[in-house]
Amino acid sequence: LETAAKAKDDAFSFIDQLVAEAPSLAMTRGAMRSAFSAGFNEKTAEAANKILERFKSDYDPVFFMVLGNSYLNWAAPTVEVPTWNKERARKALFAFERVQKEDPDNLSVANNIAWIYLKALETPDAADRAAEPLRKAESENRLSDIHVGTLGIVQLAKGRYDSARGYLTRSVASAPSATRYVHLALAHYYLKNSDEARRNLRLANNLPCSPADTLELKKAQALLERK
């Protein structure tokens, strides 16, 4: 434990040095990930904010990708706080949109931006616009099954239930996850397919669930029980 604590302290010291001096991409990646793996606390927040301020004008893809992923993870619901943290989500969004400005074809970034707008900030119209690179990639046959699932969840939020069902059915066939099954269940629910909705909720319940997945699952179960 002492060694692990020292490694994290060394990583933070190294970040301070990088922020003050010229950054080295190869060395920074490991240092930041090591430091931020501790999760969100005062020390990681301070380091992240420092880096964010330092690179608001100077573009560095490694910094922004690590910051975006870190803030997105820190924004997600937890057992203790079962809601999205909008302030951290907006910082993640800032980081990812900065990457997208330089790399508009980065589908992972487009996927994360759509997800933040949809789940953390609850703005389906913005999520729909953010998903445009994913739709373009689909037309060019270069979309992963995970991104197909995101398109389905966006379609669901926009009330395009039949389209959502199609996307999510494709996604769970090769990339099953609790959240995709929950949203597929909701698509069936809104299409008046109660049996399929319940079946997909059962499948979701049998898969590993993050706190965010559990939150979605409970909401869907409550919706189906009202019918």
ZIZIUR-V125366 format. One record per residue. N is the residue number from 1. RES is the residue in one small letter. SS is DSSP state (2 for helix, 1 for strand, 0 for the rest). PHI is phi in whole degrees, -180 to 180 (none if undefined). OMEGA is omega in whole degrees, 0 to 359 (NA if undefined). Layout:
N/RES/SS/PHI/OMEGA, N/RES/SS/PHI/OMEGA
//
This chain:
1/l/0/none/179, 2/e/2/-61/180, 3/t/2/-64/180, 4/a/2/-63/180, 5/a/2/-64/179, 6/k/2/-66/180, 7/a/2/-62/179, 8/k/2/-68/177, 9/d/2/-61/179, 10/d/2/-62/180, 11/a/2/-64/179, 12/f/2/-64/178, 13/s/2/-61/181, 14/f/2/-66/177, 15/i/2/-61/178, 16/d/2/-56/181, 17/q/2/-65/181, 18/l/2/-65/179, 19/v/2/-64/182, 20/a/2/-76/185, 21/e/0/-116/179, 22/a/0/-76/181, 23/p/0/-75/174, 24/s/0/-115/187, 25/l/2/-59/184, 26/a/2/-62/183, 27/m/2/-81/185, 28/t/2/-65/184, 29/r/2/-53/181, 30/g/2/-67/182, 31/a/2/-64/182, 32/m/2/-67/182, 33/r/2/-65/178, 34/s/2/-63/182, 35/a/2/-67/187, 36/f/2/-79/179, 37/s/0/-65/178, 38/a/0/-69/182, 39/g/0/96/185, 40/f/0/-86/173, 41/n/0/-151/185, 42/e/2/-59/184, 43/k/2/-71/180, 44/t/2/-67/179, 45/a/2/-63/180, 46/e/2/-63/180, 47/a/2/-64/181, 48/a/2/-64/180, 49/n/2/-63/178, 50/k/2/-61/181, 51/i/2/-67/180, 52/l/2/-60/179, 53/e/2/-65/183, 54/r/2/-63/188, 55/f/0/-110/177, 56/k/0/-63/180, 57/s/0/-103/181, 58/d/0/-94/183, 59/y/0/-83/176, 60/d/0/-144/188, 61/p/2/-61/182, 62/v/2/-66/179, 63/f/2/-57/186, 64/f/2/-69/178, 65/m/2/-67/179, 66/v/2/-66/178, 67/l/2/-62/180, 68/g/2/-60/180, 69/n/2/-65/180, 70/s/2/-66/180, 71/y/2/-65/178, 72/l/2/-64/177, 73/n/2/-64/181, 74/w/2/-72/181, 75/a/2/-81/187, 76/a/0/-67/177, 77/p/0/-58/176, 78/t/0/-127/177, 79/v/0/-61/182, 80/e/0/-74/181, 81/v/0/-127/188, 82/p/0/-82/177, 83/t/0/-139/177, 84/w/0/-75/175, 85/n/0/-92/188, 86/k/2/-67/181, 87/e/2/-64/179, 88/r/2/-68/179, 89/a/2/-62/180, 90/r/2/-67/177, 91/k/2/-68/175, 92/a/2/-62/180, 93/l/2/-61/178, 94/f/2/-57/182, 95/a/2/-65/182, 96/f/2/-68/179, 97/e/2/-68/176, 98/r/2/-67/177, 99/v/2/-66/183, 100/q/2/-62/179, 101/k/2/-59/181, 102/e/2/-90/185, 103/d/0/-136/187, 104/p/0/-65/181, 105/d/0/-94/180, 106/n/0/-77/186, 107/l/2/-73/177, 108/s/2/-63/178, 109/v/2/-67/179, 110/a/2/-60/179, 111/n/2/-62/181, 112/n/2/-66/179, 113/i/2/-64/179, 114/a/2/-60/181, 115/w/2/-64/180, 116/i/2/-63/179, 117/y/2/-61/186, 118/l/2/-75/189, 119/k/2/-95/185, 120/a/2/-80/185, 121/l/0/-100/174, 122/e/0/54/178, 123/t/0/-127/184, 124/p/2/-58/180, 125/d/2/-64/178, 126/a/2/-66/178, 127/a/2/-63/180, 128/d/2/-63/178, 129/r/2/-66/182, 130/a/2/-65/182, 131/a/0/-81/183, 132/e/2/-57/177, 133/p/2/-61/178, 134/l/2/-70/178, 135/r/2/-65/178, 136/k/2/-63/180, 137/a/2/-64/179, 138/e/2/-63/180, 139/s/2/-66/180, 140/e/0/-102/178, 141/n/0/58/178, 142/r/0/-132/181, 143/l/0/-104/179, 144/s/0/-79/180, 145/d/2/-64/179, 146/i/2/-65/180, 147/h/2/-70/174, 148/v/2/-60/178, 149/g/2/-62/178, 150/t/2/-63/177, 151/l/2/-59/178, 152/g/2/-63/181, 153/i/2/-70/176, 154/v/2/-65/179, 155/q/2/-61/178, 156/l/2/-61/181, 157/a/2/-64/180, 158/k/0/-88/178, 159/g/0/83/178, 160/r/0/-96/194, 161/y/2/-68/181, 162/d/2/-67/177, 163/s/2/-63/178, 164/a/2/-59/180, 165/r/2/-59/180, 166/g/2/-62/179, 167/y/2/-62/186, 168/l/2/-71/176, 169/t/2/-64/176, 170/r/2/-62/185, 171/s/2/-67/183, 172/v/2/-71/180, 173/a/2/-64/182, 174/s/2/-121/179, 175/a/0/-137/184, 176/p/0/-65/175, 177/s/0/-154/181, 178/a/2/-59/184, 179/t/2/-65/179, 180/r/2/-70/177, 181/y/2/-66/178, 182/v/2/-61/182, 183/h/2/-71/174, 184/l/2/-65/176, 185/a/2/-60/180, 186/l/2/-67/177, 187/a/2/-60/178, 188/h/2/-64/179, 189/y/2/-59/182, 190/y/2/-71/175, 191/l/0/-91/177, 192/k/0/68/176, 193/n/0/-103/189, 194/s/2/-62/182, 195/d/2/-63/179, 196/e/2/-67/178, 197/a/2/-61/180, 198/r/2/-67/179, 199/r/2/-61/181, 200/n/2/-70/174, 201/l/2/-66/177, 202/r/2/-63/178, 203/l/2/-63/178, 204/a/2/-62/183, 205/n/2/-67/182, 206/n/0/-91/181, 207/l/0/-108/177, 208/p/0/-57/182, 209/c/0/-122/169, 210/s/0/-78/174, 211/p/2/-56/178, 212/a/2/-66/178, 213/d/2/-62/180, 214/t/2/-61/178, 215/l/2/-61/179, 216/e/2/-64/182, 217/l/2/-63/181, 218/k/2/-64/178, 219/k/2/-64/180, 220/a/2/-66/179, 221/q/2/-62/179, 222/a/2/-65/179, 223/l/2/-64/181, 224/l/2/-68/181, 225/e/2/-70/180, 226/r/2/-73/185, 227/k/0/-73/NA
//
